[in-house]
Every structure is written in C-alpha cells, then in structure tokens.
Amino acid sequence: MIHFCCNYSFAGLANFLPTIVQNLGYSSIQSQGLTAPPYAASFLVCLAAAFFSDKFGHRGYVIAGLSTVAGIGYLLLTIMEDQAKNKIRYLGECSPAWQLNLTWVLNNQGGETKRGVGLAVIAILGQCSSFVSSTLYPKSDAPYFVKGCATGCALTFMITILSLGLHFKLAHENRKRDRDFGLVEDHGQHWEISILNLGTSFDSLANF
C-alpha cells in the first residue's frame, strides 16, 4: 500500500511535471529546463535519506518525514490557485523522492526467495497507481490540475500514516522477539549467520 501511494506521485510527476510547470506561465523550453531542479534536489535528498536511515536504523521515520514534506508540496499545488504565487507553487514541486520503501521491504524479508517474491509483488501492485495518475491530469483541469494534485496530497500523507504504523508494529514485534530469544548481538556471529540462512523460518529474525 505504501508503494502504491508512492508510485502515484512518481508516475504523475514524471509524466506531467513539464505540463504543470508550463502552466505556471513559462514557455515549453523553459518548462523543460525548470523540471531539472526538482529532480536534482530529490536525488540529493535520496542519497542523504539512504545514508541516515542506514546509520540510525529507522527507515520508517525517514519515509514518514520525507512523505510529510512531499505532502506539503502537493498541498501548495492544490490550494494556491493564483498566478501571482507561481514561485511558491514551483517550490511545491521540489518534493523529495522516497524510494526507501523498496529497501524497507527487502530488509524485512528473510531469505533470497522471499525477497525476490516480495519485490515482484510490490512492483506489480505499486505500478497500478500509475494508471490512476495518468487519468487525473486532463487538459480541462489546466492550469492548476487540482484533482490530480489533491489526490497526490491525500495519498502522500497516507504514506506518512502507513509508514509510522508499520514502524511501530515492527518495533513491537522486535521487542517481543527480544524477550523470547534475546538480542542478536548477545549470541555472536554464528547466530547472525544462522538468521541469514534460515530467513523468517528462524523465529527471532528482527525486522529493520
């Protein structure tokens, strides 16, 4: 569900960002150039998010934070129907990317088979939102495309709720397994290798 919501924005902005920028009052050539800064900013944020989520071991918090920023950006695009505030609307398009949810899925699947199947399932179901986004930016909604941006805003804030919910659910599961089996670091390297080999059939596998 998180990836479904994420992919709506990924597909929608990838397909319609030049059109949205052009309707802010820029020429076709200018709009193509002005779509580059949001992508560049998202690339840098992605690198920083990957680093800090690995460093602190909390992908859920990072995804929730990034989706909140992106939701605010969508909100700006939705409510500011004023050509005099185009600079603020353009700022709303500089939303960070949040591909960490793919990594989060792989972190929580034990064994190569389950990781492969999990990645395939999330990719197939997530792509369904691409079809939704392709229908919500009709020319008749120009220049503000309120319908598409409002839908993106709702789905993006849904990512925040779902990622925090999943984070606390996994944290609860980790505490339960720590009580039943002890901490991973208390059992040494051999125990960690056993976890990697057995996957989720090993009951004390901790979620990331």
C-alpha positions as CSV (number, residue, x, y, z in Angstrom):
1,M,0.0,0.0,0.0
2,I,2.9,2.4,0.8
3,H,4.5,1.7,-2.6
4,F,1.1,2.2,-4.3
5,C,0.8,5.7,-2.8
6,C,4.5,6.5,-3.6
7,N,4.2,5.4,-7.2
8,Y,1.3,7.7,-7.8
9,S,3.5,10.7,-7.3
10,F,6.4,9.1,-9.0
11,A,4.4,8.4,-12.2
12,G,2.3,11.5,-12.1
13,L,5.2,14.0,-11.7
14,A,7.4,12.1,-14.2
15,N,4.7,12.4,-16.8
16,F,3.0,15.7,-16.1
17,L,5.7,17.9,-14.3
18,P,6.6,19.7,-17.6
19,T,3.0,20.4,-18.3
20,I,2.4,21.7,-14.7
21,V,5.4,24.0,-14.9
22,Q,4.4,25.3,-18.4
23,N,1.0,26.2,-17.0
24,L,2.7,28.4,-14.4
25,G,3.4,30.8,-17.2
26,Y,6.6,29.5,-18.8
27,S,7.4,28.6,-22.3
28,S,7.7,25.0,-23.4
29,I,11.5,25.2,-23.5
30,Q,11.7,27.0,-20.1
31,S,9.4,24.4,-18.5
32,Q,11.7,21.6,-19.7
33,G,14.6,23.3,-18.1
34,L,12.8,24.1,-14.9
35,T,11.9,20.4,-14.3
36,A,15.5,19.6,-13.7
37,P,16.0,21.3,-10.2
38,P,13.2,19.2,-8.5
39,Y,14.9,16.1,-9.8
40,A,18.3,17.2,-8.7
41,A,17.0,18.1,-5.3
42,S,15.3,14.7,-5.0
43,F,18.5,12.9,-6.0
44,L,20.5,14.6,-3.2
45,V,17.7,14.0,-0.7
46,C,17.6,10.3,-1.7
47,L,21.3,9.9,-1.0
48,A,21.0,11.7,2.4
49,A,18.0,9.6,3.3
50,A,19.6,6.3,2.4
51,F,22.7,7.3,4.5
52,F,20.9,8.4,7.6
53,S,18.3,5.6,7.5
54,D,21.2,3.1,7.4
55,K,23.1,4.9,10.1
56,F,20.3,5.2,12.6
57,G,18.4,2.0,11.5
58,H,14.9,3.7,11.2
59,R,13.6,3.7,7.7
60,G,10.0,4.3,8.8
61,Y,10.8,7.6,10.4
62,V,12.7,8.8,7.4
63,I,10.0,7.7,4.9
64,A,7.4,9.4,7.1
65,G,9.4,12.7,7.2
66,L,10.0,12.8,3.5
67,S,6.4,12.0,2.7
68,T,5.3,14.8,5.0
69,V,7.4,17.3,3.1
70,A,6.1,15.9,-0.2
71,G,2.5,16.1,1.1
72,I,3.0,19.8,2.0
73,G,4.4,20.3,-1.5
74,Y,1.3,18.8,-3.0
75,L,-0.9,20.8,-0.7
76,L,0.7,24.0,-2.0
77,L,0.0,22.9,-5.6
78,T,-3.6,22.2,-4.6
79,I,-4.7,25.3,-2.7
80,M,-2.7,28.1,-4.4
81,E,-4.7,28.9,-7.5
82,D,-3.1,32.2,-8.0
83,Q,-0.7,33.1,-10.9
84,A,0.9,35.7,-8.7
85,K,2.2,32.9,-6.4
86,N,3.8,30.8,-9.0
87,K,7.2,30.8,-7.2
88,I,5.6,29.2,-4.2
89,R,3.8,26.7,-6.4
90,Y,7.1,25.9,-8.1
91,L,8.6,25.3,-4.6
92,G,5.8,22.8,-4.0
93,E,7.1,20.7,-6.9
94,C,10.5,20.3,-5.3
95,S,9.4,17.3,-3.3
96,P,11.9,14.6,-2.2
97,A,11.8,11.1,-3.6
98,W,11.2,8.2,-1.2
99,Q,12.4,5.0,-2.8
100,L,13.4,3.8,0.6
101,N,10.2,1.8,0.8
102,L,11.6,-0.7,-1.6
103,T,14.7,-1.2,0.6
104,W,12.5,-1.5,3.6
105,V,10.6,-4.4,2.1
106,L,13.8,-6.2,1.3
107,N,15.1,-5.6,4.8
108,N,12.1,-7.3,6.3
109,Q,12.1,-10.4,4.1
110,G,14.2,-13.4,5.2
111,G,15.9,-15.4,2.5
112,E,16.6,-14.6,-1.1
113,T,13.4,-16.3,-2.4
114,K,11.1,-14.2,-0.1
115,R,13.0,-11.0,-1.1
116,G,12.6,-11.8,-4.8
117,V,8.9,-12.6,-4.5
118,G,8.3,-9.6,-2.2
119,L,10.0,-7.2,-4.6
120,A,7.9,-8.6,-7.5
121,V,4.6,-8.3,-5.7
122,I,5.3,-4.7,-4.5
123,A,6.4,-3.7,-8.0
124,I,3.3,-5.1,-9.7
125,L,0.8,-3.8,-7.2
126,G,2.6,-0.5,-6.9
127,Q,2.5,0.1,-10.7
128,C,-1.3,0.1,-10.6
129,S,-1.3,3.6,-9.3
130,S,0.5,4.7,-12.5
131,F,-2.8,4.1,-14.4
132,V,-4.7,6.2,-11.8
133,S,-2.3,9.1,-12.1
134,S,-2.5,9.1,-15.9
135,T,-6.2,9.9,-15.8
136,L,-6.2,12.7,-13.2
137,Y,-4.3,15.4,-15.1
138,P,-6.7,16.2,-18.0
139,K,-6.2,19.3,-20.1
140,S,-9.5,20.6,-18.8
141,D,-8.0,20.9,-15.3
142,A,-5.3,23.3,-16.5
143,P,-3.6,25.4,-15.3
144,Y,-3.8,24.1,-11.7
145,F,-4.7,20.4,-12.0
146,V,-6.4,20.5,-8.7
147,K,-7.9,17.0,-9.0
148,G,-4.5,15.3,-9.6
149,C,-2.7,17.3,-7.0
150,A,-5.3,16.8,-4.4
151,T,-5.3,13.1,-4.9
152,G,-1.5,13.1,-4.7
153,C,-1.7,15.1,-1.5
154,A,-4.1,12.6,0.1
155,L,-2.0,9.6,-1.0
156,T,1.3,11.2,0.1
157,F,0.0,11.9,3.6
158,M,-1.3,8.4,3.7
159,I,2.3,7.2,3.3
160,T,3.2,9.1,6.5
161,I,0.4,7.4,8.4
162,L,1.2,3.9,7.0
163,S,4.9,4.1,7.4
164,L,4.6,5.2,11.1
165,G,2.1,2.5,11.7
166,L,4.4,-0.1,10.2
167,H,7.4,1.2,12.1
168,F,5.7,0.9,15.4
169,K,4.3,-2.5,14.5
170,L,7.8,-3.8,13.7
171,A,9.2,-2.2,16.8
172,H,6.6,-4.1,18.9
173,E,7.5,-7.3,17.1
174,N,11.2,-6.7,17.7
175,R,10.6,-6.2,21.4
176,K,8.6,-9.4,21.6
177,R,11.3,-11.4,19.9
178,D,14.0,-9.9,22.0
179,R,12.1,-11.0,25.1
180,D,11.6,-14.5,23.7
181,F,15.0,-15.1,22.2
182,G,17.4,-12.4,23.4
183,L,19.3,-9.8,21.5
184,V,21.1,-10.8,18.3
185,E,24.4,-9.3,19.5
186,D,24.3,-11.4,22.6
187,H,24.6,-14.7,20.6
188,G,27.6,-13.9,18.5
189,Q,28.4,-14.1,14.8
190,H,27.3,-17.7,14.3
191,W,23.8,-16.8,15.4
192,E,23.7,-14.0,12.9
193,I,24.8,-16.3,10.1
194,S,22.0,-18.8,11.1
195,I,19.4,-16.0,10.8
196,L,20.6,-15.1,7.3
197,N,20.5,-18.7,6.2
198,L,17.1,-19.6,7.7
199,G,15.2,-16.4,6.9
200,T,11.9,-15.9,8.5
201,S,11.7,-19.6,9.4
202,F,14.0,-18.5,12.2
203,D,11.5,-17.1,14.7
204,S,13.8,-14.5,16.2
205,L,14.6,-12.7,12.9
206,A,14.5,-9.0,13.8
207,N,12.7,-6.5,11.5
208,F,14.6,-3.4,10.3
